[in-house]
C-alpha cells in the first residue's frame, strides 16, 4: 500500500534550518531519517517545500479567481514536505512516521494514496 506522510513543522522548528547554531542538528536528523527510508526501499517520492510565505493560494468564487499570497490557513504548524512510501499497511506507515523529526516537534498526517482510476 502507498501512503503519503505529510510533514508539518512549527515555525520555531522550521527556523532551525537557517540558524548556524541549530542547522547541523536539524539537517542531521532529517538526513538520517531520509537515508533510513531510502535504504529500506520504501520511498516512492518526496520533496521538502519552500517556507509558507512563498505560497500562493487560489480559490474560485463566483466564477472568478481569487488569488492570495501565503498559505491557505493561519496555523501553528506548517506543511514542510511529504513522502510517498510503499509499505505493507498503516501500522508500518505509522512506524516510519514516528521516526521522523517532525513527529516530535510538529505532526505527521498519514493518508493512503488513491489507486489510479481504471482505464476505460
Protein Blocks (a to p, Z undefined) as FASTA:
>chain_A
ZZdddddddfklmmmmmmmklmmmmmmmmmmmmmmmmmnopafbdcddddfklpccddde
ehiacddedjfbdcfbdcfbdcddddfblmlmmmmmmmpmklmmmccdddddddddddZZ
